[in-house]
Amino acid sequence: MSAIEFLNVNYAYQADTPMATLAVKDFSLKLESGSFTAIVGHTGSGKSTLMAMLDGLLVPTHGSLRVGEVTIDSHADKKTLAKLRKGVGYVFQFPESQLFAETVLKDVMFGPLNMGVSLEQAKEQALTALRSLKLPEDINDRSPFELSGGQMRRVAIAGVLAMHPRVLILDEPTAGLDPQASEDLLNLVNQLHQKGTTILMITHQMEQAARYADHVLVMKQGQRTAFMTPHELFGKPDLLKEAGILPPASVDFANQLVVHGLKLTDEVPLTIEQLADQLADHLKQGGRANG
Ligand SMILES: Nc1ncnc2c1ncn2[C@@H]1O[C@H](COP(=O)(O)OP(=O)(O)OP(=O)(O)O)[C@@H](O)[C@H]1O
């Protein structure tokens, strides 16, 4: 069974008023358990609204969605929404702005305690999550507000991971981080994916989608315009242009090489590293233009 299913979902803000905005329109999609989906699209295309429904922050105006065994529609009650949230972790944009407790450890323990686990168990889960984010143990008793921006981000993410979500949603998780901190964070997300967590990541950086996602969901005006592998998507320049998406620099560069008569391989490289490997191989073989 798929991990997640949207069935003819609509969401309207201020529904039934003259100000109504239909943010998600007749949206249907199935996502496999353990998949990694990058969600891309213009600002205002409905990405956050769609994710807010997965976490039970919003309920569909029409249609339904299912996460695991839990199905949500416009009539969902509090108990069902709480059940949904147990399996879904949501790392909001700039999650550090939601830190609140007086110490790092208390902040990260809050989620598991809220889910009803014992104090001891919550501490165990929090410590494991903090370690997985490579945070030094000596910060655990410090105020989260004394930490660096990158450390605060990791503490906030540890708070979500400590709840052991089966589905993890991340909204631009690397926004504002330096390249090394971004790389470390994406590697961690990738490790969670390898261990079977279903990942949905909103991103504006196509290199990230190319490198980590198995599928890319393209949103436009509340609707899905594509759901395909990064390779398929980056081979469709018209679709990218229509959705206002710039392909990864490597794809752009590889396409230019092809225009200039240099054919690398039949597969367009998706990352700079793959492109560099292909160029190195090509030069090793003494090749110039062969296309
Ligand atoms: N609280 C709200 N009240 C009314 N309209 C809203 C509200 N939040 C979002 N919208 C509208 O819903 C539509 C979808 O917004 P949404 O935030 O889901 O898009 P997005 O793709 O996540 O954008 P971004 O990339 O800027 O975060 C937009 O037209 C937006 O103006």
The ligand as an SDF file (V2000), in Angstrom:
LIG
                    3D

 31 33  0  0  0  0  0  0  0  0999 V2000
   -3.5230   32.2420    5.2600 N   0  0  0  0  0  0  0  0  0  0  0  0
   -3.8570   32.4610    4.0010 C   0  0  0  0  0  0  0  0  0  0  0  0
   -4.9850   33.1460    3.7040 N   0  0  0  0  0  0  0  0  0  0  0  0
   -5.3710   33.3560    2.4190 C   0  0  0  0  0  0  0  0  0  0  0  0
   -4.6740   32.9190    1.3490 N   0  0  0  0  0  0  0  0  0  0  0  0
   -3.5490   32.2410    1.5900 C   0  0  0  0  0  0  0  0  0  0  0  0
   -3.0790   31.9710    2.9210 C   0  0  0  0  0  0  0  0  0  0  0  0
   -1.9200   31.2540    2.8210 N   0  0  0  0  0  0  0  0  0  0  0  0
   -1.6750   31.0840    1.5160 C   0  0  0  0  0  0  0  0  0  0  0  0
   -2.6400   31.6750    0.7590 N   0  0  0  0  0  0  0  0  0  0  0  0
   -2.7400   31.6770   -0.7070 C   0  0  0  0  0  0  0  0  0  0  0  0
   -2.7940   30.3300   -1.1610 O   0  0  0  0  0  0  0  0  0  0  0  0
   -2.0200   30.1450   -2.3450 C   0  0  0  0  0  0  0  0  0  0  0  0
   -0.9680   29.0510   -2.1120 C   0  0  0  0  0  0  0  0  0  0  0  0
   -0.0680   29.4920   -1.1000 O   0  0  0  0  0  0  0  0  0  0  0  0
    1.0840   28.5520   -0.5190 P   0  0  0  0  0  0  0  0  0  0  0  0
    1.6790   29.2750    0.6540 O   0  0  0  0  0  0  0  0  0  0  0  0
    0.5470   27.2000   -0.3030 O   0  0  0  0  0  0  0  0  0  0  0  0
    2.1150   28.5380   -1.7360 O   0  0  0  0  0  0  0  0  0  0  0  0
    3.6500   28.0620   -1.7700 P   0  0  0  0  0  0  0  0  0  0  0  0
    3.8430   27.3790   -3.0650 O   0  0  0  0  0  0  0  0  0  0  0  0
    3.9660   27.3020   -0.5410 O   0  0  0  0  0  0  0  0  0  0  0  0
    4.4230   29.4540   -1.7560 O   0  0  0  0  0  0  0  0  0  0  0  0
    5.9080   29.8030   -1.1930 P   0  0  0  0  0  0  0  0  0  0  0  0
    6.9120   29.1420   -2.0920 O   0  0  0  0  0  0  0  0  0  0  0  0
    5.9400   31.3130   -1.3110 O   0  0  0  0  0  0  0  0  0  0  0  0
    5.9640   29.3520    0.2430 O   0  0  0  0  0  0  0  0  0  0  0  0
   -1.4370   31.5200   -2.6800 C   0  0  0  0  0  0  0  0  0  0  0  0
   -2.2890   32.1350   -3.6140 O   0  0  0  0  0  0  0  0  0  0  0  0
   -1.4790   32.2510   -1.3540 C   0  0  0  0  0  0  0  0  0  0  0  0
   -1.6210   33.6390   -1.5620 O   0  0  0  0  0  0  0  0  0  0  0  0
  1  2  1  0
  2  3  1  0
  2  7  2  0
  3  4  2  0
  4  5  1  0
  5  6  2  0
  6  7  1  0
  6 10  1  0
  7  8  1  0
  8  9  2  0
  9 10  1  0
 10 11  1  0
 11 12  1  0
 11 30  1  0
 12 13  1  0
 13 14  1  0
 13 28  1  0
 14 15  1  0
 15 16  1  0
 16 17  2  0
 16 18  1  0
 16 19  1  0
 19 20  1  0
 20 21  2  0
 20 22  1  0
 20 23  1  0
 23 24  1  0
 24 25  2  0
 24 26  1  0
 24 27  1  0
 28 29  1  0
 28 30  1  0
 30 31  1  0
M  END
$$$$
